[in-house]
Amino acid sequence: MAAHRPIFVCGCPRSGTTLLQLMLHAHPRIAIPPETRFVLEAYRIRRAFGELRDPEHRRALGRWIVDRPESRFADLNLDPAEVIQQIVAGPATLGTALGVVFRAYARRFGKPRWGDKRPVYVSNIPILIRLFPDAQIVHIVRDGRDCVASLKQMSWHRGGVHQAISAWAQAIDHGRWAAQALGSRAYHEVTYEDLVRDPETELRPLCDYLGEDYDPAMRDPSALAQVAVPGRKTWHGRTRQPVSAERVGRWSHDLTAEELGLCEAVLGERLLGRGYELSGAPSPPLAHRLRYERLALRHRLAPVKRSFIRGWDRLPGTPSVAAREYGRL
């Protein structure tokens, strides 16, 4: 039943994931918290917690979630002791334990559905499905040139233009895989440009996918930004303003001719496949293309990574990770 399935928002950084988070959080039945950093990390070190059938091991997992500054648990404004106790009292799987945190956040707002938002989830969809087999993935896609132009301006982005281009290519390729592997029941795409130009027209199909009624409050979620976006994230300042399409096409001003040429040379097929028109910028120098290709090599290994995850999870003694029903509001 869709009404209780967890929702995961993902996409290339600077593609509108925070805007979509807020729009979903504005729905009277859905709570999507500020970005956390413990789901993927817990999965990767899950064997360190030991067999979760032991309540003390679940307690240790709970302490790991709430005590690590890197988890960003403090941004959720939840009672740590209460969350830990709920994890200890719940079923012995990693997915269930992680879901306890998000359910607690949803209860804080009196809402029955929970979700999470993190751009990097787009390249880790198999892990999300392992943890939450009934998850609904929502992938927001923005013009790759605008993503690159925006990433250039972020103080926390230190990978340069080449890494930014690769990040968008990865997001599109992982989305293609998920669309084929999961189908329309578990995967849905939202287009950033359509979302900001006509929010209701883009949000209604999203709500249909989620099994929820559309609510007009979703069109303008700026009032919620102070609750769901930590103030330290100054780069999300526009989330406190009405939804606007003014940032669409900023690449034409913010990218140099050489950067634009590189974007279109390596992303051209993907851009056209998403319905974006190319500017016809000249091809970049060969040295820049080769530098990108070296950087992008790792993302071509994504199918190998997915196979490794499946094989690793079949090893003898691997703890169960899939969430079980527990603590519905």
N, C-alpha and C positions, 0 to 999 in steps of 0.2 A: 504494500500500500504506500503510495507516494507521500502521504501526509506525514510520515515519520522517517523518511529517508534523509540522511545527512547530505548537505550541499557543499561542494567544494568549488570555489572560484579561483581561476588560474589564468595565466597569460604571460606574454612577454612583459618584463618590467616597463612601466610607463605606458601601458596599453589601456588603462582605465579600470584596473582591477579594484582600486579603492572606491572609485565612483560606483561601480556595480555592487560592491560590498554594502555601501551605504543605501543604495536603492533597495536591495534585498532586506537590509536591516529595518528600513522604513515600513516594510510589510508587517501587518499586525500579528502574523503568525510565525515570522522568521527572525532569528537572531544570528547575526554574523559579527564576531568580535573583531577588535583590532588584531593586526597580524601577530601570530604567535610563532614560536620557534622550538617546538618540542615533538611534533608528530613524526616527521621524518627522522629526526635525531634519535628518538626513542626506538624506532623500528631498526635503525642501523646498529644500535648497541643492545638490542633486546636480549641477547644471551647473557649479557652482564647482569641482568636482573634476576636470573635464575628461573626456576619453575614457578610460575605465578599461581599455581594451586596452593602454594604456601602463603598465608595471609601476610607474613612478615616481608615476603618478597614484594607483595603488592604495596605494602606500606613504604618500602624503600623506593619503589617506582614513583609513588605519590610524592615522597619527599624530593626526589630528583626533579620532578616537574615543578613543584612550587618554590623550591629553594634556589634554583639556578637563575641568575639574572638573565642569562641568555634565552631562557624559555619565554620571557616577557609575560610571565603569569601575573605580575603586579598590575599590568595594564587592564586586567579583567575585573579588578575590584571585587574579588571573591574571597571568602574566608578560607585560608589555606588548610586549617585543621579540619574543617567540614568537608572539603574536597578530598583530602587524604582518607578520611573515614569512609566516604562513599566509595572510593576506589578499593579499600580493604574489604568492604561489605559486598562488592559486586562480583560478577562472574570472573573466572580466572583467565581472561585473555587480554592481550595488549590493546586491541581495538576497543574493547569495552572500557578499559581503564582510561584511555585517552578520551573516549566519548563522554565520560563522566564530567570532565572539565567543561566541555562545550554545553552539555545539558544544564550544568549549574549556571552557566552564563545565560542561557535561554530562560531559565527560571527567574533569574534576576529581573527580566523584563516581562515575565508572565507569558512567555511564548512557548508553543509546543515543539517547534522545529529549530534545529541548530545547524550551523555550518561553519566553515572556516575559509579564509582567503589568504593565499600566498602565491605570488607569481611562479615560484619554482615548482609548484605542484604540477605544472604542465609537463615537466620532464620526469615526473615521478608518479604518473597516473597508475601504473601497475601496483605500486606500493599502496596507494590509497585504496584500490580495489581489494587488495589482500587484507587490509585492515578493516575495511568497511564494504563488504560485498554488495550492499544495496545502495552505495553512494550514487549521487547524481553529480556529474561533472559539468561545470559551466565554464567555457573557455571564451574569453573576450579577445577579439582580434582587432588590431588597429593598423593602419598603414605603417609598414615597416620603416619607411623613411621618417615618419613623425616620431616613432619610438626611438630611433637612433638619434634624431635631433634633440629629443627631450633628455635622453640619457647623457648626452654630451654635457648638459647643464647641471647634472646632479653631482654634488660634492662627494657622494658615497660611491659613485661609479668610477672605478679606476682602471677599467679594462680598455679604454679608448674606443674609437669608432669601430675597429675591426671586431672587437669582442661584442659590441652592441649589435652589429649586423648579424653575427653568428647567433646571438641570443634570440633574435627574431626568427631566423631560419629554423632554429631548433624548435621554437614554439609552434611554428606552422607544421613542421614535420611530425612532431609528437601529436598534434591535433589530428592530422590525417590518419595516423595509426589508430588513435582512440576512436575516431568516427567509424572506422572499419571494424575494429575489434569489439567495441561496446555497443554500437548501434544507437538509435535515437532514444531508446529507453534510458540510457545511462550517460549520454553525451549530448551536449547542446552548445552551439556557438552563437555568440552575440557579436555584432559588428559595432565597434566604437562610434564610427561616424554616424551610423543610423541611430544609435542610442542617444547621442547628444543633439542631433537635429530633430528627432521626433521620438522622445522617450516612450510614449505610450505604445506606439506602433511596434517598437522593438521589445517592450516589456510584456505585452500581452502573450506572444508566443512563448516567452520564457516562463511565464506563470502557468501556461497550459502544460508545458513540459514538466514543471514541478508539481503539477496537480493542485495548484492553488488558484484562487480567484484573484484577478488583478485588482490592485488597490491604488487609487489616484495619488496617495501620499508618496508612492514610489517615484513619481515624476520629479519631485524637488526635495531631495533628502538633506539639503544643506544644514538644516537645523539640528540634525543628528551628528554632524561632524565632531562637535565638541565632546560627544559621548564615545563615539566609535573610532575616532582618529586621535591618537596622542598628540598633544600640543608640540612636542619636540620635533615632530615630523613636519617641518616648515615647508617642505617641498609639496605637501598636500594642501597648501593654502587655498587653492581654488575649490576644494570640496566644501568650503564654507560660503561659497557663492552659488547663485542659481546655475542650473545646468546650461551650458553654452557651447556652441560649435566654433567659437573663435579660435581654438587651437588646431582646428582641422587644416591641414595643408601648410603648417608652419615650416615644414622641411624646405619649402621653396625660398625661405628667407634665412633659415638657421643652418643649413648645410652649405659647405663650400662646393664649388663645381667638382672638385676632385672627390669629395666625400659622396656627393650625389651620384657621380659616375660609378663609384665602387658599389654603392647600394644597388643601383639598377643592373650592374653587370652580374652580380652574384645572386640577387634576389628577384630578378626580372620575372622568371617563370612563376615564382610563388606570388609576386604582386599581381601579375595578370590573372592568375588563377583565383585570386580573391576579388577581382573586379577593379583593381586600381590601375589607372593609366600611367604609362611611363612618360617621362619628360623628353627622352631622347638624348640625355646627357652623354658626352663623350666617354669612351671607356677609360678606365684609370691606367696608370703606368703598370707594367707587368709586375714590378717589385711589390706594389701594393696588393695586387691580386694574389700573388704567391704568399704574402704574409697572412692574408686572410685564410687561404686554403690550409696553411699549417695550423692556424688556430682552430679552424673548423673541423679538423680531422677527428677530434674526439667525439663530436656529436654524431658522426657517421657510425660510431660504435654503439649507438643506442639499442639496436636490436640485440646485440650481444649482451648488453647490460640487462635487458628484459629477460633473456634466456637464463642468465646467471641468477637473477632473482628467483625465478621459478625453480631452478635446480637446487639452489641453496635452501629454499624452503621445504624441499622434499627430503633433506638429509635426516637420518635417524636422530631422534632426540630433539628435533626442532619444536619449540613451544608453539602452541596454538596462538594465532594472532587475530583471527577474525572476530569482530565484535558480535556479541550476543545481545538480545533485547534485555534492557535493564533500565529501570528508573525513568520510564516515560512520564512526561508531565501529565 
